């Protein structure tokens, strides 16, 4: 296998790695062309000497580690591997963007199987990739850059006394004149209606550009000029044009013109223009807009593609063997197939893995006082609606345990409702408190911020409030299509219910939405009366329904999870709305006529679930309560249940928790199973969780450290209590690991015992990994201990090493060693940093046995790195 990524993710060059975007690509190309990048120069030899690379799974981080320790460029290693592998992992744009796809020249497309995961985004990604918006500030920046190129080129020619055609100032003068003419032509278009803008059929763009002498033939010359301009600007922004170049993080705006020309003149033809619309409109000035000049018109030129199937057709032309789309929210499949212009003869819609008693789905058409709940444009602004919705949420916050998610159609609607709730109570209520105060009485609120930079803080806030034992949970007010609605895993107590307050329809007057609906309606009048097409209205409803499906998918994250889905809008009673819901959800939808029936049903659901759970003592790791799914670099954004100390991983601080609160919360939540993990039948001889907790330090001898990545994790039981011994990287046995079964630490002594046992288990696995007969056998129930056997004899490598470590290290140093091992397992530190810290700890002369002995516990694929560290630390001592 191989995995593709960007230079931004993989570049290890000291200066180029600091750049971003196209500028980074240009700098890389320049250095490679001059053979000034030592990392690139060593790739061929490294690939030749390491033919086994790719035979085992690896990720981008592993490639970067190889580059940093052995020297070759990770980016070009991945490119070389991609030519001969069986499985290639890549972002969508590597396949959809024609330029990126052409760079994958080693793929036999006629035998390729393309699998698009999370394919509910595919439609919009395909359309956006084939469209462009030329913003006024970008166009102005391009003109400035063209002028800069003229100056740089003139200076370069006078210094070098060269007549190189590539650096002819005349070329950049022509480019600047064309851009200024384009800006002037856009500003002279007559726009009769600001709402409608200036709209023409897609092929009008060729007429528009031909007046500037920009055609399919001349565009090639322009693209070449822009490419040389990018290189010239890169050299001009460097202190010197050599290997010691200094990086400046400027962006080459001229690349937007290049991308625009690529889209317009793709394939040298104009046949694709029928799927487009040409649109120009005035844009709103912002305080930071570079074009805020007196008397200057600020307009955006757009060329929008309304046929996402255009990208999919390219794969048909390549003759790929299969195209597979997977997602939990593709319904309805017919309309998706029509949008992508593919038949999809094989289709599968599965029910959920959960049982019917694990989910409650209700449509709530009226509020507590009987007033209709309807967030359509005609009713959403009324005070009565906002108050009724607010009181309904007060009641749900009282009934639903732990985490509650509330999704609004838009940020403006969320702000209006919350402001209303803060100012008043329901007109029929006798309670003197406001609606907001009544919500806060039951759950601590968190509001999704508009700015992406503030989102991590909101997640941390929700995590802290969910852990707070003084309240009954937290409530997250969020927006459909926002960051909370997709890419986050609110498992177990992090999300026990989700409330949808309305359908998140796109603004109907938005030009892009209006033109898309108009395009589909015109496409819906085919000459063949029997052919089925998607209408503009159907697409409009479908987009809103998919956004709702994504939002409600935040809860019920594994087969032992449970939760409620509450639709607080009377329109969800309509069949055409329900038919848009996810296939697995439809059988559970129940429409209630009276609000009292909703409260009664919801209360019974959670009462029954808590009653059933309390009779099933389980031990769980709370670190999986909520996990960010889409961003590997923020995998520590985790909401954890209380423990003796709760680590704030983002800030590196520990939040002390009251011991009494720990005990009560552990009893309350010990039944919760981690996200995407099955229930484990733990045989400790205890009849209840409270009995387990009252056993004192006996827990230290009964603690089980088990691997949940084994096949048993999908079946919910432990066959023969036997686990395959895995390498350090794969074995999930470290205390605190997301994939481990962990216990509540109630004393330093107990914590030390369990940590030591966990470390021994972790270290012991690597030491016997070479034995094919190695396994972990559980002792009889009365002891609960884990023994690791290798060919019939107990392996004491792990415990023996720990004993030696305790003798050689001080108490503080041993504690540091434990933390480094945790970091190694949880990946909270870079693996190089973890191994470096451990090697440094063992580097003094009297500790060299530890330095040598630890080698057998290092994962095989990281041994070269450790060997290098050992050599580094032992050289001064020999």
C-alpha positions, 0 to 999 in steps of 0.5 A: 500500500501507499498513501498520498499527501501534500508537500505541506504534510510531508516536506522535511526541507528546512526552508521549503517546509515553511511555505504553503500552497502553490509557492511551496510546490514551486520552490520544491520544483525549483530545488529538485530541478537544480538538484539542490534538495538532498532529500529528493536526491536520495529517494531513488537509492532508498526505494531500491534498497527498501523494496519491502516498504509498503508491504505493511500498513503505514501512515503519513507520520511513519513516512515523515519519520523515515525521512527525518531519520534516514534522509529521503523525501517522504513526498517523493517516496509516496509518489514512487510507491504509488506507481506499483502498489495494490492499494493507494490512499489519497484525498478526493482531489487527487482523483477529481482534479484533472491535473492531480490525476494526470500526475498519477501516471503509474495507475492502470485505470482499466483495472482500478477500483475507486472507493470514495468514503464519506461520499455524501460530500462527493457531489459538492466537491465535484461541482466546486472543483470544476467551478471558480469565483474570481474575487476582486481582491484576487484580481487586484493582487494578480495585477500587482504581481504582474507589475512586480514580475516586470520589475524583477525581470528587468532587474534580472536581465540587467544584472545577468546581461541575458536575453532569456525569453523566459524572463522577457519583461514584455510577456509580463507587461502583456499579462498585466494589460490583459488583467487590467482589461479583464477588471475593466470589462467586468466593472462595465457590465450592466447589472439591472438587479443586485438580487439576480446579478448579471447571468448568462449561459455557460458558453458566454464566457468564451465570447466574453474572453475572446474580446480580450483576445483570450482563446483556447490557443492564446490561453496556453501562452498565458498559462506558460507566462504565469508558470514562469511568473510564479518561478520568478516571484519565488526567486524574487522573494528569496534572499538568494537563488540557491540551496540556502534560500530563505522562505517567505510565506507569500501566496502567488495570486496569479495561480488563480488565473491559471486555474481559471483558464484550466477550467474554462479551456479544459480539453481544448473544447467548449462542450462542457460549457452547457453545464455552466452558468456565467454570473457577475455580481457586486460583492460586499466590501469588508473592512479588510478589502484591498479594493476599498477605493473611492469610486471603484466597482467591486465585483466577482466573476463566477463560472459555476458548474451544475453537473457534478457528474462531469468529473465522474464521466472522466473515470468512465473515459478512463475505463475504471473497473468499479466505482464504490461510494460509501456513507451513512447519509447517501439517501435517496440513492436515485437522486444521487445517481442522477446527479453523478450521471452514473447508473450504480447497478449495485446498491445497498442500504443497510439497517443499523446494527443497533436493536429497536430498544436502543433508539427513540425517534419522535416528531414533535409538531407542537410545543408544551402549550400546543402552539405549532413548532415550525421554523419556516420563514413565515413563522420563525421570527415570531416571539411565540415560536421562539418561546415555545421552542425554548420551553420544549428544550427546557423539558428535554434538557430535564429528561435527557441525561448527560450530553444533549445536542441542539441543531438550528438551520442557521447561525442567525436563527440560533442567535435570535432564539438564544437572545430571545430566551435570555430576555424572557420566559414563556408568556404563560409561565409563572416561573420568574426565571428566563428560558435561558436560566431554566435551560442552564439549571439542567445543563451547562450550555456551549454555543458553536462559534462562527469562527473556526479558530474558536472551535477547539475552545468550544469543544474543550468547554463542552468536555469540561462541562460534561465532566462536571459532576455538579450538574446533570450534563451539558448542552451544545447549541450548534448549526446544521452544516457547521463543524459540530454536525460533521466529523465529530463522534459524540458517543455514549454520554457525550451525546444521548440525544439530538434535537433538530429545530428545523430544515436547513434550507439554503437561502432561496435568493442566493444566486448559486442556489437559484441558478442550480434549481433553474438548471435542474428544472430545464434539464427536467424537460427531456425529449424522452418523456420516460427518462427520470430526472431530478427537479430543482425542488427535489434537489433543494429539499434533498440538500437540506435533508442530507444536512439533517441526516449528518447532524443526527448521525452524531449520536448512536456511534456503535452497537452498544450505544443508545440515544434519542432523535427529536424533530421539533418541527411539524413539517417532519410529519410530512411523508416527502420529508420523512422519505429523505431521512436515512434508510436505517432511521425510517422504521423508528420514526413516530409522530406525536400529536400531543407534547405530553405524549413526547415527554412520557415516551422520552422519559420512559425510554431513558428510564428503561435504558438506565435501569437496564444498564445499571444491572450490567456492570461494565468497565470502560475507558471514557476517552472515547466519549467524543472524538474528532474524525476528520482531523488526524492532528487534533485526535486528542480533542477527546471528552473524557469522563471523570478520573482521579486526574483528568488530563487537559491534553491540549494545554498539558495540565491536570484538572483535579477531581473530587474523590467523592465525585469520582466514585459517584460518577464512576458508579453512574457511568461505569456501564458506558461502552467506548465508541466503536467498541463492543461490550466485554464480559468482565469476570471479576466475581463481582455482582455490581459496580459498587461491589467492585469499587468497594473491594479496595486494593484488591482491584490491583490484582484483578485488573485486566489489560486486554486488547480491543483491536483483536477480532473479539472486539466485533463480537462482544465476547472473549472466546477462551480469553485468549488474545494474540500477542501484537507489537507495541504499536498495535497492542492496545494495552496501555492504561489511558489508551482509547482502546484499553479497558481501564479502571478508576484510580483512587489512590497513588498506590493503586495507580502505580500498581495498575500502571506497572501491570500495564507497562509489564503487559505492554513490554512483554508483548514485544519481547515474545512477538517472535514466538508464534505460540505466544499468547495471553492466558487469563488465570482463573476467575478468583485471581483475574491475573494475566500471564503471558506464555511462550512455549509453555514458560512464563515470560518475565521480560516485561516485569524484569525490565521494570524491576531493573528500571525501578532500581536504576531510576529515581522515583521522579525519573521512573514516573517520567518513564511511565509518562513517556510510555503512555505518550508512546502508546497514545501518540500524544507525543511524536514517536521520535520525541518519546523514544528520544526521551526514553533513550536520554533517560537511560543514557548515563553509564550505570543505566546502559543495561536499560538502554540496551534492554529496552531495544527488544520492546521497540516496534520493529518499524521504529528500530532504526530510529531507536538504534540511531538514538542509542548510538547518539547517546552511547558515543560519549560513554565509549 
